[in-house]
Amino acid sequence: MDLYLDSADFKEIEEAFQLGFIKGLTTTPTFMHRHGITDIDGAIVKLSGMVPELQVEALGETHDEIVSEAHRLLKLPLTQAPVFKVPISLEGLRACKTLTDEGHRVNVHLIYTLNQAYMAMAAGAAYVCPLAGRLQDQGHEAILLYEQCVELVEKYAYPTKIMFSSVRYPDHIRQAALAGVHVCTVPWGVMKRLCDNALTKVGTEQFFEHTRLMTIKVKDVIRESNPICRLSETVKDALVKMTASRIGAVTLVNDAGELAGVFTDGDVRRRLQENGEGILDKQMGDAGYTADPFTVNADALLYEAVNVFNAQQIDNVIVLEDNLPIGILDIQDLVKMGLLG
């Protein structure tokens, strides 16, 4: 089943045809009016150079008017000869036969019955186009008509493609494919939703999550801020550095710059409750800190860090490189990446 776009919006036409496999474009005077197009001929010329196949209206009330309009359009500086869309009527069918005999292709549309479809096939229409949405709006079994049209084409070997149109929602495309139609012309808003599925989204997110866990190193995700306090600095100094870095902990180091411990915002609150504001002026070495913090190597993969967080139920891990602290991995960093709930 070939996929066509049903539109007159140049922006979405450009976007849609970037997919690379849409076979053609159908449009109508109604679409052009809706999008504020006043130069219809100019729009047709532009569209003819944008898409693999263009289907446009050759409108007229009589055979001669329809054929004359088609001939007029062919005199425009088109990149390609369009498929002419003609509403079903006896005059339209005569015009279809004339244009087909001249070597042009015609889409007979606004089809609502099998009799109309049969007459279009007999007139040599390249496309027969019932309108699913409009039929269903009137309480008719639209899919049955498409199945009957396909059966008629196959039974009598008509050189006609059945086009599913007036698409309202993604399930119409599923119905069209199962009915065996040859072409389905779809609005961009509906086409963009054809790949949507909640389970697919969940599975894709898991793939990305697991890929990150197995390919990204810890040092690639730690923040640039690396709050460090020497044991001789005060709790107030640590609090200032936590606030500036927006990390709820500071790494404590000795005079040689080696890891001595970690002091967290939770530690600050506990010390204030136990000792009052006086704790703020105490040196870190006397303030009470975690002397044996959990660490992870900077070159470790993310899954190793996640394992530490999950196993130890902690909020921060010190990141080491050559046994020296180069940063803190905060649990919120992994939550934002979708790696921890």
Secondary structure, 3 states (H helix, E strand, C coil): CEEEEECCCHHHHHHHHCCCCCCEEECCHHHHHHCCCCCHHHHHHHHHCCCCCEEEECCCCCHHHHHHHHHHHHCCCCCCCCEEEEECCHHHHHHHHHHHHCCCCEEEEEECCHHHHHHHHHCCCCEEEEEHHHHHHCCCCHHHHHHHHHHHHHHHCCCCEEEEECCCCHHHHHHHHHHCCCEEEECHHHHCCCCCCHHHHHHHHHHHHHHHHHHCEHHHCCCCCCCEEECCCEHHHHHHHHHHHCCCEEEEECCCCCEEEEEEHHHHHHHHHHHCHHHHHCEHHHHCCECCCCEEECCCEHHHHHHHHHHHCCCEEEEEECCEEEEEEEHHHHHHCCCCC
